[in-house]
Amino acid sequence: MFYVDSSVGSDAYIGTKPEWATATIDAAVNLCTADRGDVIYVMQGHTETFGVGVEVDVDVAGVSIIGLGN
């Protein structure tokens, strides 16, 4: 289980508790292990900017990403 929160997170954090959240979804995906059933919770109020050449690559099998709130 991992957490993402752009307001308090850092991609240097381990993401295993809301107070240790990563700042980006991609960083959380990189912490996951394939086919372990990992879940990434995106905290309410999280914002992430996407544009040309910027994307989330969910390249780990068996990962679920759940958004909490709006």
C-alpha positions, 0 to 999 in steps of 0.5 A: 500500500502506497500513498501519493500527495502533492501537498505534503509528499516527496518522491524521496519518501517511501510512500507507505503512510500518508505522512510519507507520501510520494509527490507523484504517481510515477514515484509510487508505481516505481515502489511497487512489486509486480503481481503483489497486489499493490494499491496506490492511494491518491490523496484528496487534493492531489494535483499532477501536471501532464503535458507533452512528454509527461505521462504516468507509465504504470509499468508494474503488473497488478497495481491498482490506483485509487483516487480518494476524493476530488 
